[in-house]
Amino acid sequence: MVDWAENTLLEANFSDEDMDVLTQVLARLGLADIRAFGLSWEDCEDLIHTLGYRLDIQMREPA
């Protein structure tokens, strides 16, 4: 995911309306492999929210 984010940030051609949000999210993901910038669950929730989504976790008993 880190490599994908770094490469996408360098190579992608985003529309002007999406540029700010996508650059912010990809830059954050691109730093996730550095210990000081690792991703917490809350970080992931924030990134998903920034993209306009929400996480909905459901748990089930094993089959």
Secondary structure, 3 states (H helix, E strand, C coil): CHHHHHHHHHHCCCCHHHHHHHHHHHHHHHCCCCHHHCCCHHHHHHHHHHCCCCCCCCCCCCC
